[in-house]
């Protein structure tokens, strides 16, 4: 149809090469633009995938950070509890050391103190029974030892 119009109007034949060139340029531009659009769409998909990967990494980092913060808090609680326990143990040790020092002082006082020597009185009664008066209570071994030690005197 376009050809019929061109044949009727011979003056339009002059514009035919310009029209064809314009169509070729427009077609080439369209193809180039379409190719660039497709390339940009592919790049967009690649960038979206990378963005999703980075978002996932960010979420993992946030989760790890939360875990680290929780572990740090727990560690701080454990350290505080251990410090309290250590203070209690230190206090107990100081009390025991103080009691030990007091007992050592008492022992030194006892070592320094020399009681009066008490000589037993032996009273003989019939039937060979012995009564020992020393002013302190003695068991049988002590009685026998006192008697034996006084025999030679």
SVG drawing of the C-alpha trace seen along z (x, -y; Angstrom):
<svg xmlns="http://www.w3.org/2000/svg" viewBox="-2 -16 67 73">
<polyline fill="none" stroke="black" stroke-width="0.4" points="0.0,0.0 2.8,-2.3 4.3,-1.4 1.1,-2.5 1.1,-5.8 4.8,-6.3 4.1,-5.3 1.2,-7.8 3.3,-10.6 6.6,-10.5 7.9,-13.3 7.6,-11.1 10.2,-8.7 12.8,-11.2 11.8,-10.8 11.8,-7.0 15.6,-6.6 15.3,-9.0 12.3,-7.1 14.2,-3.7 17.3,-5.2 15.0,-6.5 13.4,-3.1 16.8,-1.4 18.1,-4.0 14.9,-3.7 15.0,0.1 18.7,0.2 18.0,-2.2 15.1,-0.1 17.1,3.1 20.0,1.5 17.8,0.0 15.9,3.3 19.3,5.1 20.4,2.5 17.1,2.9 17.5,6.7 21.1,6.3 20.0,3.9 17.3,6.2 19.8,9.1 22.2,6.8 19.2,5.8 18.5,9.5 22.2,10.1 22.3,7.1 19.0,8.1 20.6,11.6 23.7,10.0 21.5,7.6 19.6,10.6 22.9,12.4 24.1,9.3 20.9,9.0 21.2,12.6 24.8,12.0 23.6,8.9 21.0,10.9 23.6,13.6 25.9,10.8 23.0,9.3 22.2,12.8 25.9,13.4 26.1,10.0 23.1,10.7 24.6,14.0 27.9,12.3 26.1,9.7 24.2,12.4 27.4,14.4 29.1,11.3 26.3,10.5 26.3,14.1 30.1,14.0 29.8,10.8 27.2,12.4 29.4,15.4 32.4,13.2 30.4,11.2 29.2,14.4 32.7,15.7 33.9,12.5 31.2,12.7 32.2,16.3 35.8,15.3 35.1,12.5 33.2,15.0 36.0,17.5 38.5,14.7 36.4,13.6 36.2,17.2 40.0,17.6 40.6,14.3 38.3,15.5 40.1,18.8 43.5,17.1 42.4,14.8 41.1,17.8 44.4,19.7 46.4,16.7 44.3,16.5 44.7,20.2 48.5,19.9 48.6,17.0 46.6,19.1 48.9,22.1 51.9,19.9 50.4,18.6 49.7,22.2 53.3,23.2 54.6,20.2 52.4,21.1 54.0,23.6 51.6,24.9 52.7,25.6 53.9,29.0 51.5,31.0 52.9,33.8 50.4,36.5 49.7,37.7 49.5,41.4 47.2,42.6 47.5,46.2 44.5,48.1 43.9,51.7 43.4,54.2 46.0,52.5 43.8,49.9 45.4,46.6 43.9,43.1 45.7,40.4 45.0,36.7 46.4,34.3 43.8,31.7 43.1,32.8 41.3,35.8 43.6,38.5 43.0,41.7 44.5,45.0 47.6,44.8 48.4,41.3 47.9,42.6 50.2,45.6 52.8,43.3 52.7,40.8 53.1,43.6 56.0,45.1 57.7,41.7 57.3,41.0 58.6,44.3 62.2,43.3 61.8,40.0"/>
</svg>
